[in-house]
Amino acid sequence: MNTLKHKIERTAFAKAFDVAYDKMGKDRQHELKKMFDMAKPYIDQTDVVIDYEKAEEMIMNEDGALVKYIDRFVGELDKNVLKTAVLNFGFEAMFCGTKVMEDAREKYQCNVPWLILMDPTSACNLHCTGCWAAEYGNKLNLSFEDMDDLITQGKELGIFFYMYTGGEPLVRKDDLIKICEKHRDCAFIAFTNGTLVDQAFCDDLKRVGNLYLAISLEGSEDVNDQRRGEGVYQKVMHAMDLLKENGCLFGTSICYTSSNYEKVTSDEFIQMEIDKGVKFSMYFHYMPVGNDASPDLLPTKEQRIYMYHRIREIRNMISGKGLFCFDFQNDGEYVGGCIAGGRNYFHINANGDAEPCVFIHYSNANIKEKSLLEVLHSPIFMAYHDSQPFNENPLRPCPMLENPDILPQLVRETGAKSTDLQSPESADDLCAKCHQYAESWGPEADRLWKACSKTI
């Protein structure tokens, strides 16, 4: 990737951004179209499918949600943050990295992910009810050298996008900023409770430009604080205000359950996010992971159907709310089903264990002992590679939640071990909590997919 041609192209993109940014106040849509036209040759080199004509129509529709959304990016973000996001997430991860990644998949005959999710630490300053991360204990950490080495290996395979979970990643603020400084061509997102955001950290975020936050929310103040602790919601609101004032890029991470699904998708909630400066919202379907997890929090089939339609309504870039959001479980149609096991991503816990998914805590390999390529060739990862998709219906993607007979079989066949150091849970016990859900959702998912396939 570090070729003269690549450096010239990145420099050209950077200069094009500067020109477009300086002219945004005069003819924003014209400059956006020029940037879009410049990106087309790179998009064409990937598997990304875009209806160029429709995209250009949305760009030129000054009353549409897309233009209003872009206006918020340009008007609210610090220039260095916006420019770095365009270069690292767009040019490097989406365009150049994707091509290298696809070539690596062919060369090594295994899954090579587009992003890697890792836990810098299992420590956290909060003790949220039902948090699966706490099961690992609070004394595990990936060293700076562990993370740096993994990212260095990843870039060779075309991976320029990394996410941090935990624990609370911002417990390791200093190391995360050092990683950003060393890998200036990568984009990073940290899932955070938001309570450790202060002015000094905002100054660092503006300076490096390539670390973005996804702040966890459960809904209204009473619901949020019931799980996370009294006063946490107001601390999160203050963090959002501080991030917006400083022009930092951030979004929200929302786990929806049978009890909060309507609140976290209400017009009032979405408008609050927009007013606070949120630029993206990631919705996660509740997963009954852990021996103490409650299957009662699993959404019903009616609630999941509601979420399927509601998320699409919110993110509609013609008539929507002007907020990009996605639902990892219900958006399987856009990514071909399950993305775990390295197909598009995998997870590394704070002990260094490489797991197929952030919700699937079984492993054959540890990054402190094996290279990235060895991890991707480990038995459970290759079992994912050989078995995906787990269902021809991408609305039934997961080998645990929607196809609960599959994961126990994969774990048995590969000899993968539980990575839970405190309360190990067998794959059979985990998936037993999902059988009733899968049986209920299956017919509805098939009906919904059949109807959607006619319009896609």
C-alpha beads as a LAMMPS data file, in Angstrom:
LAMMPS data file: protein, C-alpha beads

456 atoms
455 bonds

1 atom types
1 bond types

-500.0 500.0 xlo xhi
-500.0 500.0 ylo yhi
-500.0 500.0 zlo zhi

Masses

1 110.0

Atoms # bond

1 1 1 0.000 0.000 0.000
2 1 1 2.843 2.386 0.758
3 1 1 3.711 2.956 -2.912
4 1 1 4.519 6.176 -4.740
5 1 1 1.269 5.865 -6.712
6 1 1 -0.717 5.492 -3.505
7 1 1 0.963 8.531 -1.912
8 1 1 0.248 10.638 -4.993
9 1 1 -3.401 9.575 -5.039
10 1 1 -3.857 10.304 -1.323
11 1 1 -2.235 13.727 -1.780
12 1 1 -4.591 14.430 -4.690
13 1 1 -7.586 13.473 -2.567
14 1 1 -6.356 15.713 0.254
15 1 1 -5.941 18.681 -2.089
16 1 1 -9.353 18.060 -3.659
17 1 1 -10.883 18.068 -0.185
18 1 1 -9.210 21.372 0.688
19 1 1 -10.496 23.003 -2.505
20 1 1 -14.006 21.634 -2.020
21 1 1 -14.085 22.590 1.671
22 1 1 -13.077 26.181 0.950
23 1 1 -15.839 26.467 -1.666
24 1 1 -18.551 24.743 0.343
25 1 1 -20.136 28.009 1.382
26 1 1 -20.542 29.129 -2.237
27 1 1 -21.724 26.046 -4.116
28 1 1 -21.760 23.097 -1.747
29 1 1 -23.660 20.673 -3.962
30 1 1 -21.421 21.334 -6.967
31 1 1 -18.302 20.659 -4.892
32 1 1 -19.860 17.522 -3.392
33 1 1 -20.577 16.212 -6.883
34 1 1 -16.970 16.861 -7.910
35 1 1 -15.708 14.873 -4.904
36 1 1 -18.186 12.110 -5.710
37 1 1 -17.028 11.980 -9.331
38 1 1 -13.424 11.748 -8.145
39 1 1 -14.320 8.757 -5.961
40 1 1 -16.108 6.781 -8.684
41 1 1 -13.005 5.072 -10.199
42 1 1 -12.027 3.830 -6.742
43 1 1 -15.544 2.593 -5.955
44 1 1 -15.562 0.692 -9.243
45 1 1 -12.476 -1.274 -8.095
46 1 1 -14.386 -2.689 -5.115
47 1 1 -17.471 -4.871 -4.643
48 1 1 -19.442 -1.855 -3.398
49 1 1 -22.534 -1.374 -5.548
50 1 1 -23.827 2.182 -5.875
51 1 1 -26.593 3.547 -8.087
52 1 1 -24.635 6.580 -9.301
53 1 1 -27.650 8.228 -10.914
54 1 1 -29.722 7.965 -7.744
55 1 1 -26.788 9.148 -5.600
56 1 1 -26.296 12.222 -7.792
57 1 1 -30.011 13.006 -7.603
58 1 1 -29.804 12.965 -3.807
59 1 1 -26.698 15.184 -3.828
60 1 1 -28.464 17.744 -6.018
61 1 1 -31.683 17.685 -3.956
62 1 1 -31.052 20.600 -1.614
63 1 1 -34.178 19.814 0.431
64 1 1 -33.309 16.131 0.844
65 1 1 -32.064 14.415 3.987
66 1 1 -28.641 13.624 2.473
67 1 1 -27.759 17.270 1.832
68 1 1 -28.946 18.248 5.310
69 1 1 -26.852 15.418 6.741
70 1 1 -23.743 16.545 4.860
71 1 1 -24.421 20.148 5.908
72 1 1 -24.178 19.014 9.525
73 1 1 -20.821 17.343 8.866
74 1 1 -19.395 20.429 7.190
75 1 1 -20.940 22.917 9.589
76 1 1 -20.309 21.123 12.884
77 1 1 -17.039 19.199 12.487
78 1 1 -13.529 20.536 12.921
79 1 1 -11.855 20.715 9.483
80 1 1 -8.990 18.386 10.435
81 1 1 -11.425 15.818 11.856
82 1 1 -13.590 15.900 8.722
83 1 1 -10.623 15.804 6.351
84 1 1 -8.969 12.919 8.177
85 1 1 -12.255 10.976 8.215
86 1 1 -12.630 11.434 4.445
87 1 1 -9.043 10.324 3.816
88 1 1 -8.769 7.456 6.305
89 1 1 -12.251 6.004 6.350
90 1 1 -13.070 6.877 2.745
91 1 1 -9.889 6.780 0.667
92 1 1 -7.898 4.253 2.725
93 1 1 -10.451 1.879 4.298
94 1 1 -13.302 1.994 1.779
95 1 1 -11.373 2.333 -1.475
96 1 1 -7.702 1.344 -1.386
97 1 1 -7.836 -1.013 1.589
98 1 1 -10.833 -2.919 0.260
99 1 1 -8.984 -3.789 -2.952
100 1 1 -5.924 -5.065 -1.035
101 1 1 -8.209 -6.979 1.342
102 1 1 -10.013 -8.710 -1.539
103 1 1 -6.696 -9.692 -3.112
104 1 1 -5.513 -11.080 0.243
105 1 1 -8.640 -13.234 0.542
106 1 1 -7.880 -14.783 -2.818
107 1 1 -4.194 -15.241 -2.055
108 1 1 -4.554 -16.769 1.421
109 1 1 -7.896 -18.573 0.881
110 1 1 -9.368 -17.421 4.170
111 1 1 -11.532 -14.651 5.512
112 1 1 -9.745 -11.291 5.704
113 1 1 -11.826 -8.693 7.546
114 1 1 -12.564 -5.103 6.652
115 1 1 -12.339 -4.091 10.329
116 1 1 -11.014 -5.529 13.560
117 1 1 -12.683 -5.031 16.926
118 1 1 -10.464 -5.225 20.012
119 1 1 -10.647 -4.616 23.762
120 1 1 -7.720 -2.508 25.006
121 1 1 -8.824 -3.330 28.557
122 1 1 -11.474 -5.178 30.521
123 1 1 -11.418 -2.454 33.183
124 1 1 -14.308 -0.004 33.431
125 1 1 -15.237 2.921 35.638
126 1 1 -18.908 1.802 35.654
127 1 1 -20.613 -1.438 36.657
128 1 1 -23.580 -1.703 34.302
129 1 1 -26.214 -4.373 34.898
130 1 1 -25.863 -7.266 32.479
131 1 1 -22.620 -6.099 30.848
132 1 1 -20.989 -9.159 29.257
133 1 1 -17.588 -7.455 29.151
134 1 1 -17.415 -7.578 32.939
135 1 1 -17.321 -11.372 32.753
136 1 1 -13.665 -11.221 31.734
137 1 1 -12.641 -9.551 34.989
138 1 1 -11.139 -6.076 35.253
139 1 1 -7.416 -6.733 35.176
140 1 1 -6.869 -7.771 31.558
141 1 1 -5.196 -5.494 29.022
142 1 1 -3.768 -5.505 25.527
143 1 1 -0.455 -3.697 25.652
144 1 1 0.352 -0.827 23.319
145 1 1 2.757 -3.193 21.575
146 1 1 0.014 -5.822 21.140
147 1 1 -2.314 -3.328 19.454
148 1 1 0.409 -1.671 17.408
149 1 1 1.681 -5.003 16.084
150 1 1 -1.829 -6.173 15.169
151 1 1 -2.593 -2.955 13.271
152 1 1 0.752 -3.107 11.475
153 1 1 -0.052 -6.643 10.317
154 1 1 -3.600 -5.629 9.444
155 1 1 -2.528 -2.803 7.152
156 1 1 -0.485 -5.257 5.112
157 1 1 -3.764 -7.108 4.441
158 1 1 -5.683 -3.916 3.611
159 1 1 -7.319 -3.393 7.021
160 1 1 -7.431 0.321 7.853
161 1 1 -10.465 0.422 10.158
162 1 1 -10.346 -0.585 13.856
163 1 1 -12.877 -0.431 16.677
164 1 1 -12.300 -0.552 20.421
165 1 1 -14.672 -2.077 22.962
166 1 1 -14.095 -3.100 26.552
167 1 1 -14.356 -2.629 29.413
168 1 1 -14.156 1.087 28.902
169 1 1 -11.582 1.883 26.184
170 1 1 -11.071 5.456 27.405
171 1 1 -9.431 4.068 30.538
172 1 1 -6.547 3.720 28.047
173 1 1 -6.890 7.216 26.522
174 1 1 -3.182 7.898 26.270
175 1 1 -2.361 4.660 24.457
176 1 1 -5.299 5.088 22.060
177 1 1 -4.049 8.535 21.098
178 1 1 -0.512 7.172 20.642
179 1 1 -1.909 4.516 18.296
180 1 1 -3.660 7.248 16.298
181 1 1 -0.433 9.213 16.043
182 1 1 1.541 6.205 14.830
183 1 1 -1.094 4.945 12.364
184 1 1 -2.243 8.215 10.859
185 1 1 -3.695 6.441 7.812
186 1 1 -6.191 4.375 9.858
187 1 1 -9.662 5.190 11.180
188 1 1 -10.583 4.230 14.760
189 1 1 -13.859 4.141 16.683
190 1 1 -14.094 3.617 20.443
191 1 1 -17.312 2.361 22.035
192 1 1 -17.528 4.310 25.276
193 1 1 -19.872 5.136 28.135
194 1 1 -18.869 8.767 27.578
195 1 1 -18.170 9.642 31.202
196 1 1 -14.401 10.086 30.722
197 1 1 -14.662 12.687 27.952
198 1 1 -13.100 16.026 28.977
199 1 1 -11.665 19.082 27.239
200 1 1 -8.127 17.718 27.138
201 1 1 -9.338 14.591 25.378
202 1 1 -11.365 16.668 22.908
203 1 1 -8.205 18.607 22.124
204 1 1 -6.435 15.325 21.372
205 1 1 -9.330 14.133 19.174
206 1 1 -9.153 17.324 17.110
207 1 1 -5.385 17.098 16.793
208 1 1 -5.146 13.481 15.596
209 1 1 -8.417 13.570 13.652
210 1 1 -8.742 9.791 13.254
211 1 1 -10.406 8.631 16.495
212 1 1 -14.191 8.800 16.751
213 1 1 -16.528 7.823 19.580
214 1 1 -19.671 5.698 19.755
215 1 1 -21.398 6.583 23.030
216 1 1 -23.620 3.958 24.635
217 1 1 -27.214 4.939 25.393
218 1 1 -30.193 2.892 26.554
219 1 1 -32.930 5.493 26.000
220 1 1 -34.355 8.077 28.385
221 1 1 -32.601 9.238 31.552
222 1 1 -34.484 6.917 33.908
223 1 1 -33.934 3.827 31.730
224 1 1 -30.283 4.666 31.109
225 1 1 -29.434 5.335 34.753
226 1 1 -31.304 2.274 35.965
227 1 1 -28.707 0.130 34.185
228 1 1 -25.633 2.351 34.242
229 1 1 -25.948 4.215 37.526
230 1 1 -27.453 7.435 38.826
231 1 1 -26.224 10.577 37.082
232 1 1 -24.593 8.787 34.119
233 1 1 -27.142 10.088 31.599
234 1 1 -26.375 13.725 32.445
235 1 1 -22.646 13.018 32.192
236 1 1 -23.267 11.597 28.713
237 1 1 -25.257 14.678 27.704
238 1 1 -22.390 16.880 28.907
239 1 1 -19.885 14.771 26.944
240 1 1 -21.974 15.174 23.783
241 1 1 -22.137 18.929 24.261
242 1 1 -18.375 19.081 24.731
243 1 1 -17.708 16.937 21.664
244 1 1 -20.049 19.025 19.502
245 1 1 -18.540 22.307 20.704
246 1 1 -15.088 21.017 19.726
247 1 1 -16.132 19.700 16.314
248 1 1 -15.404 16.050 17.150
249 1 1 -16.986 13.168 15.223
250 1 1 -19.137 10.885 17.361
251 1 1 -22.237 8.726 17.288
252 1 1 -24.221 6.425 19.531
253 1 1 -24.236 2.694 20.240
254 1 1 -27.641 1.367 21.234
255 1 1 -28.637 -2.108 22.361
256 1 1 -32.345 -2.557 21.717
257 1 1 -34.393 -4.987 23.785
258 1 1 -38.000 -5.983 24.266
259 1 1 -38.345 -3.150 26.784
260 1 1 -36.633 -0.163 25.128
261 1 1 -36.989 -0.661 21.342
262 1 1 -39.632 2.068 20.892
263 1 1 -37.901 4.640 23.097
264 1 1 -34.557 4.406 21.299
265 1 1 -36.191 4.920 17.894
266 1 1 -38.760 7.571 18.819
267 1 1 -38.826 10.906 16.991
268 1 1 -37.910 12.633 20.251
269 1 1 -34.875 10.419 20.815
270 1 1 -33.620 10.824 17.238
271 1 1 -34.074 14.589 17.367
272 1 1 -32.168 14.703 20.658
273 1 1 -29.271 12.899 18.984
274 1 1 -29.261 15.306 16.044
275 1 1 -29.420 18.344 18.316
276 1 1 -26.527 17.000 20.381
277 1 1 -24.309 16.539 17.326
278 1 1 -24.591 12.764 16.800
279 1 1 -23.520 11.799 13.255
280 1 1 -24.255 8.055 13.263
281 1 1 -26.159 5.562 15.367
282 1 1 -25.371 1.852 15.614
283 1 1 -28.192 -0.409 16.792
284 1 1 -27.409 -3.823 18.264
285 1 1 -29.991 -6.537 18.797
286 1 1 -29.860 -7.844 22.381
287 1 1 -27.949 -11.131 22.606
288 1 1 -28.441 -13.472 25.615
289 1 1 -24.698 -13.950 26.165
290 1 1 -23.493 -15.049 29.596
291 1 1 -24.850 -17.463 32.175
292 1 1 -26.898 -14.706 33.817
293 1 1 -28.335 -13.255 30.595
294 1 1 -32.114 -12.913 30.396
295 1 1 -33.892 -14.302 27.302
296 1 1 -36.887 -12.152 28.311
297 1 1 -35.046 -9.142 26.881
298 1 1 -34.985 -10.677 23.397
299 1 1 -37.298 -8.667 21.109
300 1 1 -40.418 -10.462 19.920
301 1 1 -40.896 -11.131 16.213
302 1 1 -43.298 -8.176 16.029
303 1 1 -40.772 -5.899 17.725
304 1 1 -37.982 -6.979 15.387
305 1 1 -40.185 -6.330 12.336
306 1 1 -40.905 -2.880 13.766
307 1 1 -37.160 -2.239 14.074
308 1 1 -36.554 -3.449 10.514
309 1 1 -38.907 -0.846 9.077
310 1 1 -38.218 1.934 11.582
311 1 1 -34.430 2.029 11.040
312 1 1 -34.951 2.254 7.274
313 1 1 -37.390 5.095 7.798
314 1 1 -34.963 7.063 9.960
315 1 1 -31.945 6.691 7.665
316 1 1 -33.793 7.304 4.379
317 1 1 -31.535 9.897 2.765
318 1 1 -34.376 11.448 0.780
319 1 1 -37.147 11.831 3.344
320 1 1 -35.561 10.604 6.581
321 1 1 -34.300 12.334 9.698
322 1 1 -30.841 13.147 8.360
323 1 1 -29.088 10.643 10.623
324 1 1 -27.265 7.586 9.321
325 1 1 -28.098 4.556 11.427
326 1 1 -27.836 0.837 10.919
327 1 1 -29.019 -2.316 12.615
328 1 1 -26.414 -5.085 12.541
329 1 1 -28.977 -7.882 12.771
330 1 1 -31.614 -6.503 10.402
331 1 1 -29.231 -5.113 7.768
332 1 1 -27.895 -8.511 6.769
333 1 1 -29.281 -8.061 3.249
334 1 1 -26.624 -5.419 2.543
335 1 1 -23.662 -7.540 3.662
336 1 1 -24.751 -11.051 2.750
337 1 1 -25.643 -12.292 6.225
338 1 1 -23.194 -12.960 9.063
339 1 1 -20.102 -10.737 8.922
340 1 1 -18.225 -12.438 11.779
341 1 1 -15.360 -14.926 11.787
342 1 1 -13.218 -12.486 9.833
343 1 1 -15.599 -12.318 6.867
344 1 1 -15.931 -8.598 7.534
345 1 1 -14.814 -8.418 11.164
346 1 1 -13.764 -10.353 14.257
347 1 1 -13.124 -9.595 17.915
348 1 1 -10.064 -9.732 20.154
349 1 1 -10.731 -9.652 23.886
350 1 1 -8.498 -8.003 26.481
351 1 1 -6.706 -11.303 27.071
352 1 1 -5.718 -11.466 23.397
353 1 1 -8.133 -14.283 22.481
354 1 1 -9.355 -14.007 18.878
355 1 1 -13.095 -14.652 18.790
356 1 1 -15.299 -14.904 15.684
357 1 1 -17.690 -12.276 17.041
358 1 1 -18.005 -9.923 19.971
359 1 1 -20.942 -12.104 21.098
360 1 1 -19.329 -15.495 20.367
361 1 1 -16.768 -16.148 23.089
362 1 1 -14.956 -19.224 21.760
363 1 1 -11.455 -19.351 20.317
364 1 1 -8.523 -21.448 19.106
365 1 1 -5.969 -18.632 18.904
366 1 1 -4.466 -15.732 20.823
367 1 1 -2.763 -12.760 19.141
368 1 1 0.005 -12.841 21.732
369 1 1 0.980 -16.252 20.406
370 1 1 -0.075 -16.254 16.751
371 1 1 0.164 -13.877 13.802
372 1 1 -2.934 -12.291 12.308
373 1 1 -2.864 -14.688 9.360
374 1 1 -2.521 -17.664 11.720
375 1 1 -5.571 -16.407 13.611
376 1 1 -7.553 -16.161 10.379
377 1 1 -6.530 -19.738 9.543
378 1 1 -7.396 -21.085 13.006
379 1 1 -10.015 -23.880 13.060
380 1 1 -13.061 -21.896 14.179
381 1 1 -12.308 -19.043 11.773
382 1 1 -11.925 -21.468 8.880
383 1 1 -15.162 -23.169 9.930
384 1 1 -16.880 -19.783 9.604
385 1 1 -15.195 -19.261 6.225
386 1 1 -16.352 -22.637 4.935
387 1 1 -19.891 -22.413 6.357
388 1 1 -20.959 -18.837 5.595
389 1 1 -23.637 -17.838 4.918
390 1 1 -25.298 -19.774 7.716
391 1 1 -28.688 -19.218 6.137
392 1 1 -29.718 -18.280 2.608
393 1 1 -31.978 -15.659 4.159
394 1 1 -29.711 -12.747 5.243
395 1 1 -32.356 -11.727 7.780
396 1 1 -31.434 -14.921 9.640
397 1 1 -27.643 -14.413 9.674
398 1 1 -26.287 -15.566 13.036
399 1 1 -25.132 -19.129 13.887
400 1 1 -26.283 -18.464 17.455
401 1 1 -29.415 -16.295 17.449
402 1 1 -31.296 -17.343 14.311
403 1 1 -29.563 -20.680 13.609
404 1 1 -28.831 -22.016 17.112
405 1 1 -28.032 -25.560 15.964
406 1 1 -24.986 -24.361 14.032
407 1 1 -22.701 -22.736 16.597
408 1 1 -22.498 -25.742 18.975
409 1 1 -21.562 -27.917 16.013
410 1 1 -18.811 -25.495 14.913
411 1 1 -17.409 -25.306 18.445
412 1 1 -17.387 -29.092 18.825
413 1 1 -15.811 -29.741 15.429
414 1 1 -13.038 -27.156 15.873
415 1 1 -12.267 -27.744 19.538
416 1 1 -12.691 -24.036 20.293
417 1 1 -12.623 -23.216 23.995
418 1 1 -14.673 -20.721 25.976
419 1 1 -12.744 -17.495 26.519
420 1 1 -14.809 -16.493 29.557
421 1 1 -12.334 -16.632 32.417
422 1 1 -14.886 -16.265 35.224
423 1 1 -18.060 -18.090 34.233
424 1 1 -17.540 -20.228 31.110
425 1 1 -20.716 -20.901 29.138
426 1 1 -20.981 -23.841 26.763
427 1 1 -22.177 -23.188 23.233
428 1 1 -25.026 -25.614 23.871
429 1 1 -26.239 -23.644 26.899
430 1 1 -25.862 -20.343 25.058
431 1 1 -27.805 -21.483 22.013
432 1 1 -30.480 -23.222 24.083
433 1 1 -31.638 -19.722 25.041
434 1 1 -32.153 -18.905 21.352
435 1 1 -34.178 -21.870 20.062
436 1 1 -37.605 -20.480 20.857
437 1 1 -36.619 -17.106 19.415
438 1 1 -35.290 -18.693 16.210
439 1 1 -38.420 -20.779 15.722
440 1 1 -40.615 -17.713 16.124
441 1 1 -38.525 -15.396 13.940
442 1 1 -37.781 -17.839 11.126
443 1 1 -41.153 -17.813 9.317
444 1 1 -41.461 -14.033 9.700
445 1 1 -37.933 -13.497 8.390
446 1 1 -38.645 -15.687 5.370
447 1 1 -41.860 -13.826 4.625
448 1 1 -40.147 -10.464 5.030
449 1 1 -37.172 -11.445 2.866
450 1 1 -39.419 -12.792 0.120
451 1 1 -41.290 -9.496 0.034
452 1 1 -38.099 -7.401 0.165
453 1 1 -36.337 -9.419 -2.551
454 1 1 -38.930 -8.282 -5.041
455 1 1 -37.998 -4.642 -4.467
456 1 1 -34.201 -4.837 -4.120

Bonds

1 1 1 2
2 1 2 3
3 1 3 4
4 1 4 5
5 1 5 6
6 1 6 7
7 1 7 8
8 1 8 9
9 1 9 10
10 1 10 11
11 1 11 12
12 1 12 13
13 1 13 14
14 1 14 15
15 1 15 16
16 1 16 17
17 1 17 18
18 1 18 19
19 1 19 20
20 1 20 21
21 1 21 22
22 1 22 23
23 1 23 24
24 1 24 25
25 1 25 26
26 1 26 27
27 1 27 28
28 1 28 29
29 1 29 30
30 1 30 31
31 1 31 32
32 1 32 33
33 1 33 34
34 1 34 35
35 1 35 36
36 1 36 37
37 1 37 38
38 1 38 39
39 1 39 40
40 1 40 41
41 1 41 42
42 1 42 43
43 1 43 44
44 1 44 45
45 1 45 46
46 1 46 47
47 1 47 48
48 1 48 49
49 1 49 50
50 1 50 51
51 1 51 52
52 1 52 53
53 1 53 54
54 1 54 55
55 1 55 56
56 1 56 57
57 1 57 58
58 1 58 59
59 1 59 60
60 1 60 61
61 1 61 62
62 1 62 63
63 1 63 64
64 1 64 65
65 1 65 66
66 1 66 67
67 1 67 68
68 1 68 69
69 1 69 70
70 1 70 71
71 1 71 72
72 1 72 73
73 1 73 74
74 1 74 75
75 1 75 76
76 1 76 77
77 1 77 78
78 1 78 79
79 1 79 80
80 1 80 81
81 1 81 82
82 1 82 83
83 1 83 84
84 1 84 85
85 1 85 86
86 1 86 87
87 1 87 88
88 1 88 89
89 1 89 90
90 1 90 91
91 1 91 92
92 1 92 93
93 1 93 94
94 1 94 95
95 1 95 96
96 1 96 97
97 1 97 98
98 1 98 99
99 1 99 100
100 1 100 101
101 1 101 102
102 1 102 103
103 1 103 104
104 1 104 105
105 1 105 106
106 1 106 107
107 1 107 108
108 1 108 109
109 1 109 110
110 1 110 111
111 1 111 112
112 1 112 113
113 1 113 114
114 1 114 115
115 1 115 116
116 1 116 117
117 1 117 118
118 1 118 119
119 1 119 120
120 1 120 121
121 1 121 122
122 1 122 123
123 1 123 124
124 1 124 125
125 1 125 126
126 1 126 127
127 1 127 128
128 1 128 129
129 1 129 130
130 1 130 131
131 1 131 132
132 1 132 133
133 1 133 134
134 1 134 135
135 1 135 136
136 1 136 137
137 1 137 138
138 1 138 139
139 1 139 140
140 1 140 141
141 1 141 142
142 1 142 143
143 1 143 144
144 1 144 145
145 1 145 146
146 1 146 147
147 1 147 148
148 1 148 149
149 1 149 150
150 1 150 151
151 1 151 152
152 1 152 153
153 1 153 154
154 1 154 155
155 1 155 156
156 1 156 157
157 1 157 158
158 1 158 159
159 1 159 160
160 1 160 161
161 1 161 162
162 1 162 163
163 1 163 164
164 1 164 165
165 1 165 166
166 1 166 167
167 1 167 168
168 1 168 169
169 1 169 170
170 1 170 171
171 1 171 172
172 1 172 173
173 1 173 174
174 1 174 175
175 1 175 176
176 1 176 177
177 1 177 178
178 1 178 179
179 1 179 180
180 1 180 181
181 1 181 182
182 1 182 183
183 1 183 184
184 1 184 185
185 1 185 186
186 1 186 187
187 1 187 188
188 1 188 189
189 1 189 190
190 1 190 191
191 1 191 192
192 1 192 193
193 1 193 194
194 1 194 195
195 1 195 196
196 1 196 197
197 1 197 198
198 1 198 199
199 1 199 200
200 1 200 201
201 1 201 202
202 1 202 203
203 1 203 204
204 1 204 205
205 1 205 206
206 1 206 207
207 1 207 208
208 1 208 209
209 1 209 210
210 1 210 211
211 1 211 212
212 1 212 213
213 1 213 214
214 1 214 215
215 1 215 216
216 1 216 217
217 1 217 218
218 1 218 219
219 1 219 220
220 1 220 221
221 1 221 222
222 1 222 223
223 1 223 224
224 1 224 225
225 1 225 226
226 1 226 227
227 1 227 228
228 1 228 229
229 1 229 230
230 1 230 231
231 1 231 232
232 1 232 233
233 1 233 234
234 1 234 235
235 1 235 236
236 1 236 237
237 1 237 238
238 1 238 239
239 1 239 240
240 1 240 241
241 1 241 242
242 1 242 243
243 1 243 244
244 1 244 245
245 1 245 246
246 1 246 247
247 1 247 248
248 1 248 249
249 1 249 250
250 1 250 251
251 1 251 252
252 1 252 253
253 1 253 254
254 1 254 255
255 1 255 256
256 1 256 257
257 1 257 258
258 1 258 259
259 1 259 260
260 1 260 261
261 1 261 262
262 1 262 263
263 1 263 264
264 1 264 265
265 1 265 266
266 1 266 267
267 1 267 268
268 1 268 269
269 1 269 270
270 1 270 271
271 1 271 272
272 1 272 273
273 1 273 274
274 1 274 275
275 1 275 276
276 1 276 277
277 1 277 278
278 1 278 279
279 1 279 280
280 1 280 281
281 1 281 282
282 1 282 283
283 1 283 284
284 1 284 285
285 1 285 286
286 1 286 287
287 1 287 288
288 1 288 289
289 1 289 290
290 1 290 291
291 1 291 292
292 1 292 293
293 1 293 294
294 1 294 295
295 1 295 296
296 1 296 297
297 1 297 298
298 1 298 299
299 1 299 300
300 1 300 301
301 1 301 302
302 1 302 303
303 1 303 304
304 1 304 305
305 1 305 306
306 1 306 307
307 1 307 308
308 1 308 309
309 1 309 310
310 1 310 311
311 1 311 312
312 1 312 313
313 1 313 314
314 1 314 315
315 1 315 316
316 1 316 317
317 1 317 318
318 1 318 319
319 1 319 320
320 1 320 321
321 1 321 322
322 1 322 323
323 1 323 324
324 1 324 325
325 1 325 326
326 1 326 327
327 1 327 328
328 1 328 329
329 1 329 330
330 1 330 331
331 1 331 332
332 1 332 333
333 1 333 334
334 1 334 335
335 1 335 336
336 1 336 337
337 1 337 338
338 1 338 339
339 1 339 340
340 1 340 341
341 1 341 342
342 1 342 343
343 1 343 344
344 1 344 345
345 1 345 346
346 1 346 347
347 1 347 348
348 1 348 349
349 1 349 350
350 1 350 351
351 1 351 352
352 1 352 353
353 1 353 354
354 1 354 355
355 1 355 356
356 1 356 357
357 1 357 358
358 1 358 359
359 1 359 360
360 1 360 361
361 1 361 362
362 1 362 363
363 1 363 364
364 1 364 365
365 1 365 366
366 1 366 367
367 1 367 368
368 1 368 369
369 1 369 370
370 1 370 371
371 1 371 372
372 1 372 373
373 1 373 374
374 1 374 375
375 1 375 376
376 1 376 377
377 1 377 378
378 1 378 379
379 1 379 380
380 1 380 381
381 1 381 382
382 1 382 383
383 1 383 384
384 1 384 385
385 1 385 386
386 1 386 387
387 1 387 388
388 1 388 389
389 1 389 390
390 1 390 391
391 1 391 392
392 1 392 393
393 1 393 394
394 1 394 395
395 1 395 396
396 1 396 397
397 1 397 398
398 1 398 399
399 1 399 400
400 1 400 401
401 1 401 402
402 1 402 403
403 1 403 404
404 1 404 405
405 1 405 406
406 1 406 407
407 1 407 408
408 1 408 409
409 1 409 410
410 1 410 411
411 1 411 412
412 1 412 413
413 1 413 414
414 1 414 415
415 1 415 416
416 1 416 417
417 1 417 418
418 1 418 419
419 1 419 420
420 1 420 421
421 1 421 422
422 1 422 423
423 1 423 424
424 1 424 425
425 1 425 426
426 1 426 427
427 1 427 428
428 1 428 429
429 1 429 430
430 1 430 431
431 1 431 432
432 1 432 433
433 1 433 434
434 1 434 435
435 1 435 436
436 1 436 437
437 1 437 438
438 1 438 439
439 1 439 440
440 1 440 441
441 1 441 442
442 1 442 443
443 1 443 444
444 1 444 445
445 1 445 446
446 1 446 447
447 1 447 448
448 1 448 449
449 1 449 450
450 1 450 451
451 1 451 452
452 1 452 453
453 1 453 454
454 1 454 455
455 1 455 456
